[in-house]
Every structure is written in structure tokens, then in C-alpha cells.
Amino acid sequence: MAEARGYVTVDAEECKGCGLCVESCPPKVLELAPELNHQGVHTAQYLGEKCSGCGICYYCCPEPGAITVYRHTMPPKQEETHAATV
């Protein structure tokens, strides 16, 4: 099972419910919500786990600002320092 490398937020007021992000998500972590927003559409929502942080949903979304992808960054590798013995 792949470890989550990111997460997604969806602005329900901006999302138009087209479903492009849901269809394009490789790990299938987005779905259309069962409830309607104020515009009367089923908006996308994040299932809460297993996001790969790829950003495909962001890039395919036709509505600017509807989807934000946050990527977990790995801490930089710390180089081992070896003390020289004299």
C-alpha cells in the first residue's frame, strides 16, 4: 500500500461539479459529494487518504482556485559526518 504524499482541498463554492478531477485522479481519492452546494451541483471532495500529491486534479480542473494540492516534502537527507581519528 502506497504511503500518502499529499492531500487535496476543494473549494465547494468554486467547484462546478464537472467531475474531471475525479476521473483523472490516478489513486482515485476524489469523489463527487452526495450533497449539493449553493449552485445545485455535486462538488468534488477528497476521501481523506492515499493522495499521491501528483497534482493532476489541479491541472485538469477548468475552475481556477477550486482545487489545491498540498505535497508533503521529505526532510533533506542529512549527510553523515565521520570524525577523523588521529
Residue frames relative to the residue before (quaternion, step in Angstrom):
aa qw qx qy qz dx dy dz
M 1.0000 0.0000 0.0000 0.0000 0.00 0.00 0.00
A 0.4139 -0.7288 0.4934 0.2324 3.58 -0.81 1.01
E 0.4413 -0.6803 0.5244 0.2596 3.51 -1.11 0.78
A 0.5212 -0.6344 0.4647 0.3316 3.60 -1.00 0.75
R 0.1480 -0.7991 0.5797 0.0587 3.54 -0.92 0.95
G 0.8039 0.0836 -0.0572 0.5861 3.56 1.24 0.12
Y 0.1833 -0.7511 0.6095 0.1751 3.52 -1.33 -0.27
V 0.3449 -0.7459 0.5492 0.1521 3.53 -1.26 0.50
T 0.0995 -0.7403 0.6558 0.1095 3.53 -1.18 0.62
V 0.1622 -0.7717 0.6105 0.0734 3.54 -1.10 0.79
D 0.2995 -0.7295 0.5886 0.1783 3.56 -0.85 1.01
A 0.3397 -0.7896 0.4806 0.1734 3.56 -0.25 1.30
E 0.6386 0.5213 -0.3334 0.4575 3.60 1.15 -0.43
E 0.6952 0.4441 -0.2631 0.5003 3.59 1.21 -0.45
C 0.6121 0.5774 -0.3445 0.4162 3.59 1.08 -0.74
K 0.2510 -0.7857 0.5528 0.1186 3.56 -0.93 0.96
G 0.5137 -0.7037 0.3852 0.3042 3.59 1.28 0.21
C 0.3114 0.7835 -0.4938 0.2128 3.60 1.12 0.49
G 0.3928 -0.7608 0.4413 0.2687 3.59 1.18 -0.51
L 0.3919 0.7315 -0.4835 0.2783 3.61 1.21 0.08
C 0.6564 0.5097 -0.3161 0.4576 3.58 0.96 -0.81
V 0.6296 0.5403 -0.3274 0.4522 3.58 1.02 -0.83
E 0.7005 0.4732 -0.2623 0.4654 3.57 0.90 -0.94
S 0.7386 0.4432 -0.2393 0.4480 3.59 1.00 -0.76
C 0.5255 0.6640 -0.4028 0.3475 3.62 1.21 -0.29
P 0.3897 -0.7530 0.4759 0.2338 3.64 -0.47 1.16
P 0.7591 0.3510 -0.2485 0.4887 3.68 0.79 -0.80
K 0.3916 -0.7599 0.4451 0.2668 3.61 1.33 0.10
V 0.3430 0.7532 -0.4869 0.2793 3.56 0.79 1.09
L 0.6410 0.4605 -0.3338 0.5154 3.58 1.27 0.29
E 0.0018 -0.7737 0.6335 0.0003 3.54 -1.21 0.61
L 0.4921 -0.6051 0.5108 0.3615 3.56 -1.26 0.20
A 0.4826 -0.6963 0.4614 0.2634 3.54 -0.83 1.05
P 0.5115 -0.6528 0.4575 0.3209 3.60 -1.05 0.67
E 0.6940 0.4425 -0.2805 0.4938 3.61 1.12 -0.57
L 0.4614 -0.6778 0.5107 0.2588 3.54 -1.26 0.50
N 0.3916 -0.6759 0.5563 0.2836 3.57 -1.15 0.55
H 0.7478 -0.4057 0.2642 0.4544 3.61 -1.25 -0.07
Q 0.6565 0.4932 -0.3104 0.4790 3.59 1.24 -0.35
G 0.5241 -0.6758 0.3812 0.3512 3.56 1.30 -0.01
V 0.5905 0.5504 -0.3833 0.4488 3.58 1.14 0.62
H 0.4679 -0.6253 0.5424 0.3098 3.54 -1.28 0.47
T 0.2041 -0.8136 0.5358 0.0963 3.57 -0.40 1.20
A 0.5913 -0.5552 0.4447 0.3799 3.54 -1.28 0.36
Q 0.0005 0.7793 -0.6263 -0.0225 3.53 -1.21 0.53
Y 0.4729 -0.6670 0.5125 0.2625 3.53 -1.20 0.72
L 0.4437 -0.7163 0.4783 0.2477 3.58 -0.91 0.92
G 0.5830 -0.6602 0.3291 0.3404 3.58 1.25 -0.15
E 0.8094 0.1137 -0.0866 0.5696 3.60 1.18 -0.03
K 0.8118 0.3458 -0.2522 0.3972 3.52 -1.43 0.32
C 0.3386 0.7284 -0.5237 0.2839 3.61 1.15 0.47
S 0.3434 -0.7521 0.5271 0.1966 3.57 -0.90 0.92
G 0.4253 -0.7214 0.4513 0.3083 3.60 1.23 -0.25
C 0.3407 0.7892 -0.4619 0.2186 3.61 1.22 0.30
G 0.3764 -0.7640 0.4547 0.2606 3.61 1.09 -0.61
I 0.3785 0.7400 -0.4886 0.2653 3.61 1.21 0.07
C 0.6257 0.5404 -0.3414 0.4470 3.59 0.97 -0.78
Y 0.6385 0.5324 -0.3127 0.4594 3.58 1.00 -0.83
Y 0.7227 0.4612 -0.2511 0.4493 3.56 0.83 -1.00
C 0.7063 0.4399 -0.2848 0.4759 3.62 1.04 -0.56
C 0.5394 0.6363 -0.4021 0.3775 3.61 1.21 -0.30
P 0.3310 -0.7693 0.5122 0.1903 3.60 -0.72 1.02
E 0.6709 0.4966 -0.2866 0.4703 3.59 1.25 -0.22
P 0.3481 -0.7608 0.5024 0.2180 3.63 -0.32 1.18
G 0.8259 0.2438 -0.1892 0.4719 3.55 -0.89 0.94
A 0.5209 0.6534 -0.4249 0.3480 3.60 1.19 -0.06
I 0.7971 0.1873 -0.0801 0.5684 3.59 1.01 -0.81
T 0.0440 -0.7608 0.6471 0.0223 3.52 -1.07 0.86
V 0.1697 -0.7768 0.6013 0.0781 3.55 -0.88 0.99
Y 0.1456 -0.7694 0.6189 0.0618 3.54 -0.87 1.00
R 0.1751 -0.7958 0.5751 0.0734 3.54 -0.81 0.99
H 0.3784 -0.6883 0.5714 0.2379 3.54 -0.95 0.95
T 0.1977 -0.7767 0.5842 0.1277 3.55 -0.81 0.90
M 0.4500 -0.6744 0.5194 0.2702 3.49 -1.07 0.77
P 0.5087 -0.6248 0.4737 0.3555 3.61 -0.99 0.67
P 0.5587 -0.6118 0.4246 0.3650 3.58 -1.02 0.69
K 0.5173 -0.6283 0.4763 0.3329 3.52 -1.09 0.72
Q 0.2874 -0.7409 0.5795 0.1806 3.50 -0.91 0.91
E 0.3895 -0.7251 0.5203 0.2277 3.49 -0.80 1.05
E 0.4449 -0.6793 0.5172 0.2705 3.50 -1.00 0.87
T 0.1734 -0.7652 0.6102 0.1098 3.51 -0.95 0.85
H 0.1800 -0.7764 0.5992 0.0755 3.52 -0.82 0.99
A 0.3438 -0.7285 0.5529 0.2129 3.53 -0.74 1.02
A 0.4138 -0.7044 0.5185 0.2526 3.52 -0.89 0.91
T 0.2905 -0.7447 0.5727 0.1817 3.54 -0.92 0.87
V 0.2160 -0.7967 0.5571 0.0905 3.53 -0.84 0.98
